[in-house]
Amino acid sequence: MMSLENLFIGTAHAQATTTTSTVTGAQPASPASSLQMFLPMILVFVIFYFLLIRPQSKQRKQHQDLLNTLKKGDEVVTAGGIHGKVHGVADNIVTLEIADNVRVKMDKQQITSVKTLAA
């Protein structure tokens, strides 16, 4: 009876022999077949660009524009859900007044939206 280990070694050796014989006799790939090989990867990258990368970069640009136009008196909502009025704006820090005489300093990036007041 043949051991299980000898069975796998013989199979692996047979596969290695057939693989090397086909590689040495193979013709070089033509440029057209190389393009066909990479075409699906290029197509996937284009789909990722239009469905994920481009919309995310547009959203990031809109958020940056919102942060750049912040001014004193704007009513904003933070990422934590806190509603407040901008009391002061520094480089990366915004001071929010969340109640009468209650002011909180927070990172400017945490501002998610500016509430528009209905006229």
Backbone hydrogen bonds, N-H to C=O, Kabsch-Sander energy under -0.5 kcal/mol:
donor,donor_aa,acceptor,acceptor_aa,energy
7,L,3,S,-1.5
8,F,4,L,-1.7
9,I,5,E,-2.1
10,G,6,N,-2.1
11,T,7,L,-1.6
12,A,8,F,-2.5
13,H,9,I,-2.4
14,A,10,G,-2.0
15,Q,11,T,-2.1
16,A,12,A,-2.2
17,T,13,H,-1.8
18,T,14,A,-1.8
19,T,15,Q,-2.2
20,T,16,A,-2.0
21,S,17,T,-1.5
22,T,18,T,-1.5
23,V,19,T,-1.8
24,T,20,T,-1.8
25,G,21,S,-0.9
26,A,23,V,-1.0
34,S,30,S,-1.7
35,L,31,P,-2.0
36,Q,32,A,-2.0
37,M,33,S,-1.5
38,F,34,S,-1.7
39,L,35,L,-1.6
42,I,38,F,-2.3
43,L,39,L,-2.5
44,V,40,P,-2.2
45,F,41,M,-2.1
46,V,42,I,-2.2
47,I,43,L,-2.1
48,F,44,V,-2.6
49,Y,45,F,-2.4
50,F,46,V,-2.2
51,L,47,I,-2.2
52,L,48,F,-2.5
53,I,48,F,-1.8
54,R,49,Y,-2.9
56,Q,52,L,-1.6
57,S,53,I,-2.1
58,K,54,R,-2.1
59,Q,55,P,-2.2
60,R,56,Q,-2.3
61,K,57,S,-2.0
62,Q,58,K,-2.2
63,H,59,Q,-2.2
64,Q,60,R,-2.1
65,D,61,K,-2.3
66,L,62,Q,-2.2
67,L,63,H,-2.2
68,N,64,Q,-2.1
69,T,65,D,-1.3
70,L,67,L,-0.9
73,G,86,V,-2.6
74,D,71,K,-1.8
76,V,74,D,-0.6
76,V,84,G,-2.8
77,V,113,S,-2.4
78,T,82,I,-2.1
79,A,110,Q,-2.1
81,G,78,T,-1.5
84,G,76,V,-2.1
85,K,97,E,-2.1
86,V,74,D,-3.0
87,H,95,T,-3.7
88,G,95,T,-1.5
90,A,93,I,-3.1
94,V,106,M,-2.9
95,T,88,G,-2.9
96,L,94,V,-0.6
96,L,104,V,-3.3
97,E,85,K,-3.1
98,I,96,L,-0.7
98,I,102,V,-1.9
99,A,102,V,-1.1
102,V,99,A,-1.9
103,R,101,N,-0.6
104,V,96,L,-3.0
106,M,94,V,-2.5
108,K,92,N,-2.7
110,Q,107,D,-1.5
111,I,108,K,-1.6
112,T,77,V,-2.4
112,T,110,Q,-0.5
113,S,77,V,-1.6
115,K,75,E,-2.8
115,K,113,S,-0.5
